[in-house]
Amino acid sequence: MPPLLAPTVSADGTKQFSLTMQAGRTAILPGKPTATWGFNGAFLGPTVRVARGDRVVMRVQNNLGEASTVHWHGMRLPAAMDGGPHQMIAPGASWTPHWTIDQPAATSWYHPHPHGSTALHVYRGLAGLFLVDDPETTGLGLPSTYGVDDVPLILQDKILDADGALSENPKPTWGLIGSQILVNGVYDPYFEVTTTSVRLRILNGSNARMYNVEFADRRRFTVIGTDAGLLSAPAVVDRVQLSPGERLEIVAEFAPREQVVLRSVAGDNGIDEGEHQLLKFVAAEQLKPGKPVPQRLAGTPRIEATAGAHERRFRLSGSDEINGREMDMTRIDEVVPAGATEIWHVQNTVYAHNFHIHEVAFRVLDVNGKQPPAYLQGPKDTVFVPGKSTVRLAVQFGHHTDPTAPYMYHCHILRHEDKGMMGQFVIVEPGTEAAVPRTLSSHHHG
């Protein structure tokens, strides 16, 4: 279980968290130590947990032999604090972003974002969860005891050689897709169930693999949240799908002394081949009873785009272009007025991709004209875009303005992101869009 990271609290209540990026060795397979990277340890990172209204400072120290960044995936914050490819941390240096948590309860995460190297840095183990609590939803009675009935599941796949070493040879098209599935960095894991209800915060932290998650006995479970927050009402399902970077919160029910396996089954998207056991649940003889999931969850209004909302179109082609152009660190592709809600059309002309937008929350309006299933109608920041399809999004932008510090939008299949399937946008004061330069000076990157 990833440990909770304890902050230092200053006199004014600001919470300071310290993260150190470092190399180490981890016995992923018994008796075969693997060279890995992690935060505050050899592999993966601790869980950061904050509450809405908290003032936070994140002190990040880079003890790796190369430059990297730390991006707060899913966080609503100023662009200069976002940790994208413009906020590089040199070897031996540190970076101290700070902001006030102002977003609903959600399961977010953190990981590197250096342009051209994100895939390797994440694959080697640099990833951790960033959980946001909200006083408005703590009274719902949802499971909330970390590691007991509120359990993080970081899903990743690896390619391990016979001696236990990580293979870093990417496959054509998709990059690094492995057959050894890890949960929280553990191979062939199990979880000891002590409560009748367990909340699972599932993160697809893989480079490219998609997971079609179900229980082996096909029991039904309840989805309560998507990437950016809770659903308005729970959705009962027997299978969910997560592409890289997506998160889901589910509540599963267990009976005393039972055992059941959570697994991923094969699909036909090219990145979800094979059936894989994820995690075995082993229930104790006596279980502490939990409360039923309430029929109303989030009170946050649904993201809606008004009539006449500005629309933007993005065409994903090959594995390295959006709208016919590769990523350019000095080019601003889009300028957005603060507080806007827009409609974005994401057209995929080839094989499977997905699409992540920094800073925002969005609602999936439709996929090829059809509404998504109920469990995917909550607030999100990452969406799967099937091959030869178009996804429409109602995108809600924040109020942090900066005409010279961009946010990213990109495919979260990391090889594609590294190859250039990424663009940049800035958020500016409404009415100033036409005056914003579309080129950044060189000192704004690297």
QUIMO-V884884 format. One record per backbone hydrogen bond with DSSP energy under -0.5 kcal/mol. NH is the residue of the N-H (numbers start at 1). CO is the residue of the C=O. E is the energy in kcal/mol with one decimal. If there is no record, write none. Layout:
BEGIN
((NH CO E) (NH CO E))
END
This chain:
BEGIN
((5 47 -2.9) (6 4 -0.6) (8 16 -2.6) (9 7 -0.5) (10 8 -0.6) (10 14 -2.5) (13 10 -1.9) (15 55 -3.1) (16 8 -3.0) (16 14 -0.6) (17 15 -0.6) (17 57 -3.0) (19 59 -2.9) (21 19 -0.5) (21 61 -3.2) (22 20 -0.5) (22 38 -2.6) (24 36 -2.8) (26 34 -2.8) (28 26 -1.8) (29 32 -0.7) (32 29 -2.1) (34 26 -2.7) (36 24 -2.3) (37 124 -2.9) (38 22 -2.5) (39 44 -3.2) (40 20 -2.7) (40 38 -0.5) (44 37 -1.1) (44 125 -1.1) (45 127 -0.9) (47 3 -2.8) (48 46 -0.5) (48 129 -2.5) (50 131 -2.6) (52 133 -2.6) (53 101 -3.1) (54 51 -2.4) (56 54 -0.6) (56 99 -2.7) (57 15 -2.6) (58 97 -2.6) (59 17 -3.3) (59 57 -0.7) (60 58 -0.8) (60 95 -3.1) (61 19 -2.9) (61 59 -0.6) (62 93 -2.8) (63 21 -2.3) (63 61 -0.8) (68 89 -1.7) (71 111 -3.6) (72 82 -1.5) (73 71 -1.3) (73 109 -1.2) (75 72 -2.0) (77 75 -0.8) (81 78 -1.7) (82 79 -1.3) (87 84 -1.8) (88 86 -0.6) (89 68 -3.4) (90 88 -0.5) (92 62 -3.0) (93 90 -2.3) (95 60 -2.2) (97 58 -0.8) (99 56 -1.7) (101 54 -3.1) (102 100 -0.5) (106 132 -1.5) (108 106 -0.7) (108 130 -2.2) (109 73 -2.0) (110 128 -2.9) (111 71 -1.9) (112 126 -0.7) (117 114 -2.3) (118 114 -1.1) (121 117 -2.1) (122 118 -2.5) (123 119 -2.3) (124 120 -2.2) (125 122 -1.5) (126 121 -1.7) (127 125 -1.4) (128 110 -1.8) (130 108 -2.8) (131 48 -3.1) (132 106 -2.7) (133 50 -2.5) (137 134 -2.2) (138 134 -1.0) (140 137 -1.5) (141 138 -0.8) (146 144 -0.9) (147 150 -2.6) (148 145 -2.2) (149 145 -1.7) (150 145 -1.7) (151 199 -3.3) (153 201 -2.9) (155 153 -0.8) (155 203 -3.0) (156 154 -0.5) (156 182 -2.2) (158 180 -2.7) (160 158 -0.6) (161 165 -3.1) (164 161 -2.1) (167 159 -3.6) (170 168 -0.8) (171 175 -3.0) (174 172 -2.6) (175 171 -1.6) (177 175 -0.9) (179 158 -0.5) (180 158 -2.0) (181 179 -0.7) (182 156 -3.5) (183 186 -2.3) (184 154 -2.1) (185 154 -0.5) (186 183 -1.7) (188 181 -0.6) (189 278 -0.5) (191 280 -2.7) (193 191 -0.8) (193 282 -2.2) (196 288 -2.3) (198 252 -2.4) (199 149 -3.5) (200 198 -0.6) (200 250 -2.9) (201 151 -2.8) (201 199 -0.5) (202 200 -0.9) (202 248 -2.9) (203 153 -2.8) (203 201 -0.5) (204 246 -2.4) (205 155 -1.9) (205 203 -1.2) (210 271 -3.1) (211 242 -2.4) (213 211 -0.7) (213 240 -2.4) (214 263 -2.3) (216 261 -2.9) (218 215 -2.1) (221 237 -2.7) (222 251 -2.4) (223 221 -0.5) (223 235 -3.4) (224 222 -0.5) (224 249 -2.8) (225 249 -1.6) (226 229 -2.6) (228 379 -2.3) (229 226 -1.4) (231 224 -2.8) (235 223 -2.1) (237 221 -2.6) (240 213 -2.2) (242 211 -2.5) (245 204 -2.9) (246 243 -2.2) (248 202 -2.0) (249 225 -2.4) (250 200 -2.3) (250 248 -0.5) (251 222 -2.8) (252 198 -2.6) (254 196 -2.6) (257 284 -2.1) (258 255 -1.6) (260 281 -1.8) (262 279 -3.4) (263 214 -3.1) (264 276 -2.8) (265 212 -2.3) (267 272 -2.2) (276 264 -2.7) (278 262 -2.7) (279 262 -1.8) (280 189 -1.7) (281 260 -3.4) (282 191 -2.7) (283 258 -2.8) (283 281 -0.5) (284 193 -2.2) (288 194 -2.7) (297 232 -2.5) (298 231 -2.4) (306 304 -0.5) (309 306 -1.9) (312 343 -2.2) (314 345 -3.0) (316 314 -0.6) (316 347 -3.6) (317 315 -0.6) (317 321 -1.4) (320 317 -0.8) (321 317 -1.0) (322 325 -2.2) (323 315 -2.8) (324 315 -0.5) (325 322 -1.4) (327 420 -1.1) (331 328 -1.8) (332 438 -2.8) (333 331 -0.7) (333 424 -1.6) (334 424 -1.7) (336 426 -2.8) (338 428 -2.7) (339 398 -2.4) (340 337 -1.6) (342 395 -2.2) (343 310 -2.4) (344 342 -0.6) (344 393 -2.3) (345 312 -3.0) (346 344 -0.6) (346 391 -3.1) (347 314 -3.3) (347 345 -0.7) (348 346 -0.5) (348 389 -3.4) (349 316 -2.4) (349 347 -0.6) (353 385 -1.9) (355 383 -2.4) (356 410 -3.1) (357 381 -2.0) (358 408 -2.7) (360 358 -1.0) (361 396 -1.5) (362 380 -3.1) (363 394 -2.0) (365 363 -0.7) (365 392 -2.5) (366 392 -1.1) (367 370 -3.0) (368 390 -3.1) (370 367 -1.6) (376 373 -2.1) (377 374 -1.6) (380 362 -3.0) (383 355 -2.0) (385 353 -2.6) (386 384 -0.5) (388 350 -1.2) (389 348 -0.8) (389 386 -0.7) (391 346 -2.5) (392 366 -2.4) (393 344 -2.5) (394 363 -2.7) (395 342 -3.1) (395 393 -0.8) (396 361 -3.0) (396 394 -0.5) (397 340 -2.9) (397 395 -0.6) (401 399 -0.7) (402 427 -2.7) (405 402 -0.8) (406 404 -0.6) (407 425 -3.2) (409 423 -1.9) (410 356 -2.3) (411 421 -1.8) (414 207 -1.9) (414 412 -0.9) (415 174 -0.5) (416 413 -1.1) (417 413 -1.9) (418 414 -2.6) (419 415 -1.7) (420 416 -0.9) (420 417 -1.0) (421 416 -2.5) (422 420 -2.2) (423 409 -2.9) (425 407 -2.2) (426 334 -1.8) (428 336 -2.4) (432 429 -2.1) (435 432 -1.3) (436 432 -0.5) (436 433 -1.3) (440 330 -2.9) (444 441 -2.0) (445 442 -1.6) (446 85 -0.6))
END
